[in-house]
Amino acid sequence: MDLAKRSIRTLAWLGDAHFELDVRLRLCARGDYPADRLDAMKASIVCARQQAEFLEAIVPLLDDKEASIVQRGRNSDIGSKSRGRTDVRTHRSATGLEALIAYWLSDETREPRYAALLGPLVATAIDEAVVRLKNKPRRG
């Protein structure tokens, strides 16, 4: 099934799930942490602000098809309000990245693009999140 022909909202929804799962798996590979810390680490990476920064870093490396998908995501009517304090532009950029992730991961021939372009950025963000939140005192 060619998911690239699905609506941009569907691609973004699927890309969001793929991305969050990848981040969770990478965090689990780093070690055992209390669930609240794992959630905090994950949330610092799987958020619109961070996703927009990832997109900004890889845009110059995208081919025409990838750039088209990102543009469709940025131009889409996102239909829901952002949960955080994220402005519309940031949220739309994150939607573009999520759609691109779904495009990459929906075909095994495109998966290496995800690993090559986004993988190192995610690894660095995880390193930073682990250092920042590793010894965070428990609440309560």
N, C-alpha and C positions, 0 to 999 in steps of 0.2 A: 504494500500500500504506500503510495507516495503522499506522505504527510505534508509535503511542501505545498500541496494544492488545498489544504484545509484553511479555514479562516485564520487570520492572524491571532485572534483571541484563543482559538484552540491550540495553536502552536505555542503561544506564550504560556498558557495553562500547563501544557505538557512540559515545556522547557523549564518552568518553575519547579515542577516535581522532580525532573531529572537532576537539576542543579542542586536542589536541597538534598536529594539522596546522595549525590556525589560528595557533597561537603560533609554530610553525616558519616559516610563511610571513611573518608579521609581523617576525620576527627577520631573515630573509633580506632583507626590504625595507629594513632599517636599515643594511645594509652587509655587507662581507665580513669575517669573523672566522675565526680558526682553529676547527676543528671542536670541539676540547675546550672552548673558550669558549662556542660556540653551545650545546653540550650543557649546560654549567653554567647559562647564562642560561635555557634551556628548562626545566631541572630545577627552577629556583627558582620557576617559575610553574606548571608542570604537576606539582604535588604536592598532596597532600591538605590540608596546612595552608593553602596559598594558596587552593585551591579553596573550602575552608570559609570563609575570609575573604570571598571574592567572594560566596558564597551569603548570608552574614550581611548584606552590604551591600545585596543586591537583594531579600531576602525581603519587605520592606514594599511593594515595587512589583509583586509578583506577583498575577496574577488567580487566581480559585478553581481553575481547571484546572491551572495551573502549580504552585500551592501543593500541590495533591493529588499531583502527580507527585513533587515534592520530598519530600513526606511519605512516599510509598511507598518512595522511595530511602533515606531515613533509617531507615525501619523494616525494610528488607530484611535478610535474613540474607546478609551479604556473602560468606560462604563461603570467603574466603581471608584470610590474615594480611597486614597492611600490611607493605610492604617496609622502611619506615623506622621511625622511633621515634614513629609516629603513634598516638594513642589511638583507641579504637573510635569515640567520638563524632565526632571530627574526620573519621575515615575514612568514617563513615556520611553526614556532611554532604557530603563530596566526592562520594560516590555519588549523593546527591540532586541535586547540581549537574550531574553528568555525565548523568544521566537527563533532566534538564531541557534540557540542550544538545541531546541527540538529539531530543527532542520538538520543540524549536524548529527545528532544521535538517532535520527529516524532511518538512517542508511549507513550500514557498516563501512561503506567506502568513504563516508565523510567523517566518521568518528575520529580519525587521526587529526583533523583540523581542530576539533575540540581539545584534544590532548595537547597539541602543539601551541595553540594560541591562548587558550584559557587555563590549561593545566598549571603552568608555572605561576600565573597570577594568583590562582586559588591556593596553591601550595604556600606562597609567600604570605598571603592573607591569613592562612591557618597558622603558620609559624608565629605571626604577630599576635593573633588572638590567643594562642596557647601561652605565650610569654606574658601577655597583658592580664589574662584571667586565670592562669594556672593556680596561683596561691590566693585568689580572692577569698576573703573571709566569708563564711556562711552567714546567711541572714537568719535572724531569729534566735 
